[in-house]
Amino acid sequence: MSFPWAEHYTPKHPAMQWLDEKLPLPRLVYNAIGAGYPVPRNLNYFWNFGVLAGLALVIQIVTGVIMAMHYGGNTLVAFGTVEQTMRDVNAGWLMRYAHANGASFFFIVVYLHIFRGLFYGSYKAPREMVWLLGLVIFLLMMATAFMGYVLPWGQMSYWGAKVITGLFGAIPVVGEPIQTWLLGGFAPGNASLNRFFSLHFLLPFVIAAVVILHIWALHIPGSSNPTGVEVKGPQDTVPFHPYYTAKDGFGAGVFLILFSILLFFAPNYLGHPDNYIEANPLSTPAHIVPEWYFWPFYAILRAFTVDFFFVPAKLLGVLAMFSAILMLFFLPWLDTSPVRSGNYRPTFKKFFWILIVDVLVLGYCGGAPAAEPYVMISQIAGAYYFAHFLIILPLISRFERPLPLPGSITESVLNRYNIKGEQDALPGMGADPQPSNAG
């Protein structure tokens, strides 16, 4: 769907007219990211992270395909082929570091994209499907990243695979058969490595397919915006191209500069040194940790140290870890406030920043040893994480008194820059009825 005032694609060159009749691909692009797609005129730089996530996915696929050309999915040679790729293949070191650090940058922009959605209420109606598909992408990313971490067959790869697949063993009755089925045996070995390699190669293309659905779902209601007020007329929008292609281009430039700095000057900063030691099933590392982007959920997993009635602590940790993500699927229905943007929700805004601090604390504890005081802090922070979404957010939605919303997107833009006297000249402007805070 597009707004009625969207520009229509009209090819002028005979070749483009012929192509449009046979395969209207240029029309599709024009209507998706060109002048044929009107978007709110007040999008800020937090709306860059969706495009940056797409850029990170492309980097991962390109570097991953090249790495796969030189990789051997066998426990006897996997570690060696990765090292050989870095030392003997032209620009192999660059591909390896770009792929490893690209995963970190992918998660950074996706986390920022998610928290932008949380603050500006991008999960609320009519964009629930956009949010849900985004979470599916996030889950696929986590699965892909975990399997990719196993492939170098270093110490952290092996023991990470053993610990994470061991979580399934905590499920009553079917847990151990599932664990054996995942590994292809009773411990990580050749069968596991082959399975993880195949799935790690396949899943990025599945992610790309879900990204297309994500964008498709986004184009039905149109983009959200920092005010949370819906578009009311042509004065509230600008064409995606050239306005936001230029803005996204600037964001991509900053992204690539930061990525290059890490890639060329500190390529191992986000990795673990133990993964440069070949996997040894007889030597357990002193401190087994996953990649940094899993740390908040790893902290929740380790926060359960005592059995509850007949439920073992390990199973409780597994359930809590998966629930921490799956709970986000219900967010559109947990937050019933009619106001979307956190800019107009003073109480919500305070608790949002507390949530940010809480997740950072969980992340820090997840990377720390499983000892006190980190376990106790993880328990407190984990309890707050669940309380935020299950208790605090529904209560805020019910009792919060939001600030007055602007009459339109254009009005908010003009007020921001203290432009007077133009509001009367623009059609569709004026004070609209404010939503009540009744849940």
C-alpha positions, 0 to 999 in steps of 0.5 A: 500500500502507498499513500494516494499522493505517491508519485507513480512510476512512468518510464520514459526511455523505450527500453525501460518501458519494455522492461516495465511491461515484461518484468516491472522490477524497476517499478518495484524498486521505485515504489519500495525505496524510491520516490514512489514511497512517501515516508514521514518527514520527521524520521531521525537517525534512529531510523537508519538502523534498519538499513544498516542491518541490511548492509550488515547482512550483505557483508555477512553473506558475501564474506561468509560465502568466500570463507566457505570456499576454503573451509573444511567441515571436519573436526580434523581440519576445521581449525586448520583451514580457518587458520590457513585461510587467514595466512595463505589465502589472498585477503583471507585474513580480511574476510575472516575478520570482516565476517567475525566482526561483521556479526558483532556489528550486525547485532549492534545495529539490530539491538539499536533497531529493537530499542528504537522500536521499544521507545517509539512504540513501533510494535503497536498497531497497525505495525504488529506484524512488522514487529513480529517478523523482526523478532523472527529475524532476531531469533534466526540471527541468534541461531546462525551466530551460535552455529557460526561460533562453533565452526572455527573449532576452537576451545570456545567453539567446542565447549560453547556447543557442548554447553548450549546443546546441553541446555536441551538436555534439561527438558524432561523426557525428550531433552536428551534425545533432542540433544543427541539429535542436534549433535548427531552423537553424544558430544560435539564432533564431525556430525555436529560440525557438518550440521552446523556448517550446513545450517550456518550457510543456509540460514542467512538466506532464510533471514534475507527472505524474512527481511523481504517479508519484514519490509513488505509488512512495513510498506502496508501501514507505512513507516512509524515516526518519532511523534507516533502520530500517523500521516494525515496528508501529503504535507507530512511526507517526503519521498524516500528518495532522495531524502532518506537515501541520502540520510541512510547513505550518511549512516552507512558511511559512519557505520563503515568507518567504525567497522573499518576502525575495528577491523583494521586496528582491533580485529580481535577485541570482541573475540575470545583468545581461547578460540585461537586454541584448537578444540580439546575435549579433555581440557575444559576452559576456566571460563566458558562464555558465548559471544558478547551479544548473548551475554544478557540472556546467558546471565538470565540462564545462570541466574537460577541456582536452586531447584524449585519444587521438582523443577531443576534449576537448569530447566528453570534457567533454560525456560527463563532464557527462552522466555526473555525473548519469546515474551517480546512477541506479546509486547503489542498486547502488553503495552495498551497505551494509545500513545506510541512515542516515548517522547510523550510518555513521561513515566514510560520514558523513565522506566525505558531508561531503567530497562536499558541499564538493566540489560547492560547490567545483565550483559556485564554479568553474563560475561563475568564468571559464574560467581558472586556477586555476579550471580546475585546481580543477575538474579535481581536484574533478570527479575526486573527484566521480566517485571518490566514487561509483565507488570510495569509496562501494563500498569504504566499503560493503564495509569500514565497520563501522556503529554499532549500530542502534536496535531500532525507530523508537520506541526511537530516539525514546525514547532521544533524549529519555532517556525510560526505562521506557516501552519495555517498555510498548510492543509490538514493542520490543526489540533486533533483529538488526543487519545485517552490513556484508558487501557 
